[in-house]
Amino acid sequence: MRKIILAAAAAGAALTLAACSEKTEDAAATTADSALADTTANAEAAGEAVDAAADSAAATATEAAAETADAAAAAEAEVQDETVEEAKAD
């Protein structure tokens, strides 16, 4: 009788561990899926931020180039005693 009770207790403990292990596996899979979704969202956000920064840098560079061309034309116009439009045409 004692062996039967011990065997039943051991079987119950084994089933409990198996159920716990299955829950742990499910929780781990859920956590991994969640981490993947977070990583994907963060990568997309970072990519969008880089694109926006590149667009801003390009706009700033274009603006600076235009201002430099205007300043050069103004300097040339002053040196050659002509209008800025004439200096830009040269």
N, C-alpha and C positions, 0 to 999 in steps of 0.2 A: 504494500500500500504506500509505503514511504517512497519507493522508487517511482511509482506512478505520479505521486504528487510532485516530486522533484522534476520528473520529465515534463509534466504539464506546466510547471513554473518556468522551466527552461524554454519550452516552446512558446509560452506567452511572452517571455522576455525577448526571444528572437523575433517574434512578430512585431513587438513594440519597436525594436530597433529598425526593423525593415520599414515600417511605416514612417518612422522618424527620418530615416535615410531618404525615403522617397520625397518627403516634404522638403528636406534640405536640398535635394536635387532640383525640385521644382522652383524653390526660392532662388537657387543659384542661377538657374536658367532665366528666370524673370529679371534678376539683377543684371545679368550679362546683356539681355535684350535692352534693358533700360539704359545701360552704359553705352551701348552701341548707338542708340537713338540720340542720347545726349552728345556723344562725340560727333555724330553726323551733323546735328544742328549747330554745334559750335564751329565745326569746320566750314559749314556754309556761311555762317555769320562772319567768320574771319575772312573768307574769300570776298564777301560783299564789302567788308571794310577796306580790304586791300584795293579792290576795284575803285571804290570811292576816293581813296587816297591818291591813287594813280591818276584818276580823272582830275582831281583838284591840282595835283602837281603839274599836269599837262596844261591846264588852264592858266596857272600862275606863270609857267615858262612862256607860254604864248603871249601873255600880257607883258611880261618883262621884255620879250623880243621886240614887240611893237613899240614899247616905250624907248628902247635902245635905238631902234631905227628912227624914231621921231627926234630923239636927241642928236643923233648923228646928222640927220638932215638939217636940223636947226644950226648946228655948228658949221656945217658946210656952207649953208646959206649965208651965215655971218662972215665967214672967211672970204667967200667968193662974191660977196655983195649982191646976192640974189634972194628971191623969195624961197620959202621952205618948200613950196610945191615944185619950183624949178630944181631945187637941190634933190628932192625925192625922185624927180624924173631922170636925173643923171645917172 
